[in-house]
Amino acid sequence: MLIIVSYDIEDDKIRTKLAHKLKDFGPRVQYSVFEADVKAEELQKLIKQLQQITLGENDSIRLYRICEHCAGKVTIWGKGEVTKDKDYYLS
């Protein structure tokens, strides 16, 4: 499942901590936006981590779930491509 996580956090330390956690799931596609192609168990792990972030009064984190059908309709202008699971080959 493709997910989009965006955030607006005033505190530099908290914002940096969140960005480091999100990098474990997928690439940063804009300054405060990450994309990830995750399985259900990875999504649950991410949600638990996001729930542990202490937000200030004006802070927000948004997680959008993009269905497979809709992910195929994403349009990008400029640099970039939609995040996809990497292929792994075991020998």
One Martini backbone bead per residue (centre of mass of N, CA, C, O) as a GRO file, in nm:
protein
   91
    1MET     BB    1   0.097   0.036   0.023
    2LEU     BB    2   0.046   0.365  -0.030
    3ILE     BB    3   0.204   0.633   0.145
    4ILE     BB    4   0.147   0.952   0.306
    5VAL     BB    5   0.365   1.183   0.482
    6SER     BB    6   0.286   1.472   0.667
    7TYR     BB    7   0.435   1.781   0.809
    8ASP     BB    8   0.398   2.028   1.094
    9ILE     BB    9   0.682   2.135   1.281
   10GLU     BB   10   0.838   2.356   1.494
   11ASP     BB   11   1.031   2.165   1.631
   12ASP     BB   12   1.339   2.065   1.541
   13LYS     BB   13   1.381   1.803   1.705
   14ILE     BB   14   1.112   1.663   1.634
   15ARG     BB   15   1.135   1.684   1.326
   16THR     BB   16   1.398   1.518   1.303
   17LYS     BB   17   1.298   1.261   1.439
   18LEU     BB   18   1.074   1.203   1.235
   19ALA     BB   19   1.243   1.188   0.977
   20HIS     BB   20   1.413   0.943   1.068
   21LYS     BB   21   1.174   0.747   1.089
   22LEU     BB   22   1.067   0.775   0.793
   23LYS     BB   23   1.328   0.669   0.642
   24ASP     BB   24   1.259   0.361   0.718
   25PHE     BB   25   1.005   0.358   0.493
   26GLY     BB   26   1.094   0.615   0.307
   27PRO     BB   27   1.109   0.872   0.099
   28ARG     BB   28   1.182   1.190   0.041
   29VAL     BB   29   0.984   1.424  -0.170
   30GLN     BB   30   0.977   1.647   0.045
   31TYR     BB   31   1.051   1.819   0.311
   32SER     BB   32   0.743   1.720   0.456
   33VAL     BB   33   0.752   1.447   0.263
   34PHE     BB   34   0.648   1.104   0.252
   35GLU     BB   35   0.704   0.788   0.097
   36ALA     BB   36   0.538   0.455   0.102
   37ASP     BB   37   0.577   0.101   0.057
   38VAL     BB   38   0.356  -0.099   0.246
   39LYS     BB   39   0.278  -0.316   0.473
   40ALA     BB   40   0.066  -0.377   0.723
   41GLU     BB   41   0.287  -0.414   0.949
   42GLU     BB   42   0.439  -0.150   0.881
   43LEU     BB   43   0.208   0.043   0.929
   44GLN     BB   44   0.167  -0.021   1.230
   45LYS     BB   45   0.449   0.065   1.316
   46LEU     BB   46   0.428   0.357   1.222
   47ILE     BB   47   0.183   0.443   1.385
   48LYS     BB   48   0.312   0.398   1.661
   49GLN     BB   49   0.539   0.607   1.617
   50LEU     BB   50   0.355   0.855   1.567
   51GLN     BB   51   0.203   0.841   1.849
   52GLN     BB   52   0.484   0.923   2.010
   53ILE     BB   53   0.464   1.202   1.917
   54THR     BB   54   0.516   1.524   2.034
   55LEU     BB   55   0.281   1.773   2.007
   56GLY     BB   56   0.206   2.075   1.938
   57GLU     BB   57  -0.046   2.297   1.905
   58ASN     BB   58   0.052   2.352   1.576
   59ASP     BB   59   0.078   2.057   1.508
   60SER     BB   60   0.125   1.803   1.233
   61ILE     BB   61   0.010   1.478   1.115
   62ARG     BB   62  -0.013   1.303   0.798
   63LEU     BB   63  -0.197   1.009   0.677
   64TYR     BB   64  -0.202   0.853   0.358
   65ARG     BB   65  -0.401   0.626   0.182
   66ILE     BB   66  -0.316   0.452  -0.123
   67CYS     BB   67  -0.448   0.295  -0.354
   68GLU     BB   68  -0.360   0.113  -0.619
   69HIS     BB   69  -0.535   0.258  -0.825
   70CYS     BB   70  -0.451   0.553  -0.742
   71ALA     BB   71  -0.141   0.525  -0.769
   72GLY     BB   72  -0.167   0.502  -1.092
   73LYS     BB   73  -0.274   0.832  -1.088
   74VAL     BB   74  -0.025   0.977  -1.036
   75THR     BB   75   0.096   1.312  -1.062
   76ILE     BB   76   0.405   1.451  -1.192
   77TRP     BB   77   0.584   1.749  -1.162
   78GLY     BB   78   0.883   1.699  -1.242
   79LYS     BB   79   1.068   1.565  -1.016
   80GLY     BB   80   1.010   1.221  -1.002
   81GLU     BB   81   0.858   0.932  -0.831
   82VAL     BB   82   0.685   0.676  -0.743
   83THR     BB   83   0.684   0.476  -0.487
   84LYS     BB   84   0.844   0.153  -0.463
   85ASP     BB   85   0.902  -0.149  -0.420
   86LYS     BB   86   1.168  -0.331  -0.386
   87ASP     BB   87   1.354  -0.561  -0.532
   88TYR     BB   88   1.418  -0.900  -0.425
   89TYR     BB   89   1.706  -1.120  -0.434
   90LEU     BB   90   1.761  -1.461  -0.386
   91SER     BB   91   2.046  -1.707  -0.383
   0.00000   0.00000   0.00000
